[in-house]
């Protein structure tokens, strides 16, 4: 069973930046489409960004132009660079498979955008 460990969250002021990392276990990471998701209190989990095994990317409209997803297959890691953060980006951020049945969800990393 693939496991995911997210890190890099924190408290940041509006307009600030954070870079999230997700380390995945398993030897077939390079063949997997990966996504970053977020869940805010009282809201459903939503896909923020996805990156295919072939490095194609997809973004939610609310983050397009501000967030960038990338991957390093040698490190079994997927990243999410978040710029110009807004209070509405506050949520627990998690990574998992994209376009496929999810693996076990990790603990996530909390992002709080507040002045």
Residue frames as qw, qx, qy, qz and C-alpha x, y, z in Angstrom:
[[0.000, 0.890, 0.456, 0.000, 0.00, 0.00, 0.00],
 [0.395, 0.474, -0.028, 0.786, 1.43, 3.34, -1.05],
 [0.380, -0.736, -0.403, 0.390, 1.85, 5.86, 1.74],
 [0.293, 0.715, 0.106, 0.626, 2.15, 9.63, 1.49],
 [0.496, -0.552, -0.323, 0.588, 3.88, 12.05, 3.87],
 [0.217, 0.833, 0.230, 0.453, 3.13, 15.73, 3.36],
 [0.524, -0.500, -0.201, 0.660, 5.18, 18.63, 4.73],
 [0.336, 0.195, 0.222, 0.894, 5.88, 22.31, 4.25],
 [0.184, -0.776, -0.491, -0.352, 2.71, 23.91, 5.55],
 [0.382, -0.204, -0.394, 0.811, 2.52, 26.75, 8.02],
 [0.023, 0.854, 0.408, -0.323, 1.15, 30.17, 8.81],
 [0.411, 0.088, 0.325, 0.847, 1.68, 32.80, 6.13],
 [0.159, 0.541, 0.220, -0.796, 0.37, 36.29, 5.49],
 [0.623, 0.678, 0.376, -0.104, -1.83, 37.03, 2.49],
 [0.411, 0.871, -0.258, -0.075, 0.34, 37.43, -0.58],
 [0.352, -0.628, 0.693, 0.036, 2.99, 35.10, 0.81],
 [0.698, 0.367, -0.564, -0.245, 4.34, 31.84, -0.55],
 [0.668, -0.380, 0.618, -0.167, 4.82, 28.26, 0.61],
 [0.517, 0.379, -0.711, -0.287, 6.22, 25.12, -1.00],
 [0.828, -0.222, 0.367, -0.360, 4.62, 21.85, -0.03],
 [0.238, 0.418, -0.861, -0.164, 6.27, 18.46, -0.45],
 [0.892, -0.085, 0.192, -0.401, 4.78, 14.99, -0.57],
 [0.028, 0.462, -0.882, -0.088, 7.00, 11.95, -0.27],
 [0.883, 0.059, -0.054, -0.462, 5.47, 8.73, -1.58],
 [0.499, -0.353, 0.791, 0.038, 6.51, 5.17, -0.87],
 [0.812, 0.386, 0.421, -0.117, 6.51, 2.51, -3.55],
 [0.483, -0.284, 0.564, 0.607, 8.60, 1.70, -6.58],
 [0.339, 0.465, 0.664, 0.477, 6.14, 2.70, -9.30],
 [0.045, -0.712, -0.270, 0.647, 5.77, 6.37, -8.38],
 [0.066, -0.350, 0.450, 0.819, 6.98, 7.45, -11.82],
 [0.052, -0.230, -0.847, -0.476, 4.02, 5.67, -13.42],
 [0.112, -0.627, -0.727, 0.256, 1.41, 7.27, -11.20],
 [0.001, 0.653, 0.217, 0.726, -0.59, 10.41, -11.79],
 [0.397, -0.306, -0.588, 0.635, -0.41, 12.50, -8.62],
 [0.103, -0.740, -0.336, -0.574, -2.58, 15.21, -7.15],
 [0.134, 0.000, -0.525, 0.841, -2.67, 17.76, -4.38],
 [0.327, -0.628, -0.629, -0.322, -5.98, 18.07, -2.59],
 [0.045, 0.192, -0.455, 0.868, -7.22, 20.33, 0.17],
 [0.388, -0.574, -0.708, -0.140, -9.97, 20.21, 2.73],
 [0.059, -0.364, 0.259, -0.893, -11.19, 23.23, 4.64],
 [0.122, 0.166, 0.808, -0.552, -13.36, 22.92, 7.76],
 [0.466, 0.477, 0.486, -0.564, -16.96, 22.18, 6.81],
 [0.530, 0.616, -0.291, -0.505, -16.11, 21.75, 3.14],
 [0.974, 0.156, 0.162, 0.013, -15.58, 18.77, 0.88],
 [0.563, -0.405, 0.484, 0.534, -12.12, 17.72, -0.16],
 [0.581, 0.788, 0.070, -0.192, -11.22, 19.22, -3.52],
 [0.804, 0.147, 0.207, 0.537, -8.53, 18.66, -6.11],
 [0.128, -0.865, 0.084, 0.479, -6.15, 21.62, -6.24],
 [0.319, 0.721, -0.519, -0.330, -3.69, 20.42, -8.87],
 [0.935, -0.005, 0.356, 0.009, -2.74, 17.24, -10.67],
 [0.137, 0.701, -0.617, -0.330, 0.32, 16.09, -12.58],
 [0.959, 0.197, -0.046, -0.198, 0.35, 13.09, -14.86],
 [0.843, -0.245, 0.335, 0.342, 3.10, 10.51, -15.26],
 [0.611, 0.437, 0.302, 0.587, 3.94, 12.40, -18.46],
 [0.320, -0.243, -0.173, 0.899, 4.16, 15.72, -16.59],
 [0.125, -0.530, -0.444, -0.712, 0.92, 17.20, -17.92],
 [0.100, -0.151, -0.600, 0.779, -0.70, 19.43, -15.31],
 [0.242, -0.607, -0.582, -0.484, -4.19, 20.51, -14.35],
 [0.135, -0.005, -0.484, 0.865, -5.32, 23.15, -11.86],
 [0.021, -0.708, -0.675, 0.206, -8.48, 24.19, -10.12],
 [0.232, 0.766, 0.272, 0.535, -9.68, 27.52, -11.42],
 [0.408, -0.906, -0.092, -0.057, -9.25, 29.16, -8.03],
 [0.634, -0.608, 0.297, 0.375, -5.48, 28.50, -7.98],
 [0.736, 0.451, 0.286, 0.417, -4.56, 28.71, -11.66],
 [0.312, 0.799, -0.061, 0.510, -1.72, 31.16, -12.16],
 [0.360, -0.783, 0.343, -0.373, -0.78, 31.10, -8.48],
 [0.767, -0.361, 0.527, -0.066, 0.07, 27.44, -7.77],
 [0.541, 0.559, -0.590, -0.215, 2.50, 25.17, -9.60],
 [0.910, -0.237, 0.323, -0.111, 2.67, 21.41, -9.22],
 [0.434, 0.648, -0.622, -0.066, 5.83, 19.51, -10.07],
 [0.961, -0.244, 0.111, -0.075, 7.39, 16.13, -9.42],
 [0.093, 0.687, -0.721, -0.009, 10.80, 14.55, -8.93],
 [0.942, 0.006, -0.240, -0.234, 10.57, 10.87, -9.75],
 [0.571, 0.350, -0.626, 0.400, 14.11, 10.21, -8.50],
 [0.030, -0.211, 0.622, -0.753, 12.94, 11.31, -5.05],
 [0.221, -0.449, -0.862, -0.086, 9.41, 9.88, -5.25],
 [0.117, -0.487, -0.410, 0.763, 8.22, 13.39, -4.38],
 [0.151, 0.676, 0.508, 0.512, 5.58, 15.76, -5.66],
 [0.248, -0.221, -0.260, 0.907, 5.66, 19.47, -4.87],
 [0.068, 0.821, 0.524, 0.215, 3.17, 22.31, -4.77],
 [0.308, -0.032, -0.093, 0.946, 4.56, 25.83, -5.05],
 [0.064, -0.799, -0.598, -0.033, 1.94, 28.26, -3.80],
 [0.287, 0.042, -0.017, 0.957, 2.33, 31.96, -4.47],
 [0.260, -0.236, -0.108, -0.930, 0.12, 34.97, -3.74],
 [0.239, -0.292, -0.912, 0.163, -1.71, 33.02, -1.07],
 [0.354, -0.419, -0.154, -0.822, -5.17, 34.15, -0.04],
 [0.413, -0.224, 0.631, -0.618, -7.15, 33.55, 3.17],
 [0.861, 0.151, 0.061, -0.482, -9.46, 31.24, 1.21],
 [0.644, 0.410, -0.646, 0.020, -6.48, 28.94, 0.56],
 [0.297, -0.424, 0.702, -0.489, -6.50, 28.03, 4.26],
 [0.925, 0.009, -0.145, -0.350, -6.99, 24.26, 4.49],
 [0.676, -0.378, 0.624, 0.100, -5.39, 20.91, 5.21],
 [0.536, 0.623, -0.444, -0.356, -3.41, 19.95, 2.11],
 [0.762, -0.179, 0.622, -0.013, -2.97, 16.29, 1.18],
 [0.320, 0.490, -0.643, -0.494, -1.53, 14.40, -1.75],
 [0.705, 0.070, 0.686, -0.167, -2.70, 11.18, -3.35],
 [0.376, 0.153, 0.754, 0.517, -3.22, 9.53, -6.70],
 [0.330, 0.456, 0.004, -0.827, -5.00, 11.59, -9.36],
 [0.631, 0.326, -0.403, -0.577, -7.49, 10.00, -11.73],
 [0.572, 0.076, -0.817, 0.011, -7.25, 6.65, -9.97],
 [0.701, -0.602, -0.369, -0.094, -8.59, 5.08, -6.79],
 [0.097, -0.840, 0.384, -0.371, -6.88, 6.86, -3.89],
 [0.604, 0.088, -0.701, 0.369, -4.32, 5.17, -1.70],
 [0.492, -0.607, -0.513, 0.356, -4.29, 5.62, 2.05],
 [0.054, 0.909, 0.052, 0.409, -4.54, 9.29, 2.98],
 [0.537, 0.117, -0.454, 0.701, -1.64, 10.77, 4.91],
 [0.273, -0.575, -0.503, 0.584, -1.84, 13.25, 7.79],
 [0.244, 0.856, 0.299, 0.344, -1.66, 16.22, 5.45],
 [0.441, -0.097, -0.189, 0.872, -0.01, 19.56, 6.12],
 [0.014, -0.833, -0.501, 0.234, -1.93, 22.58, 7.40],
 [0.314, 0.260, 0.183, 0.895, -1.78, 25.85, 5.50],
 [0.126, -0.799, -0.506, 0.299, -3.15, 28.92, 7.24],
 [0.321, 0.377, 0.197, 0.846, -3.25, 32.26, 5.44],
 [0.314, -0.850, -0.423, 0.023, -3.93, 35.10, 7.83],
 [0.259, 0.646, -0.199, 0.690, -2.67, 38.53, 8.75]]
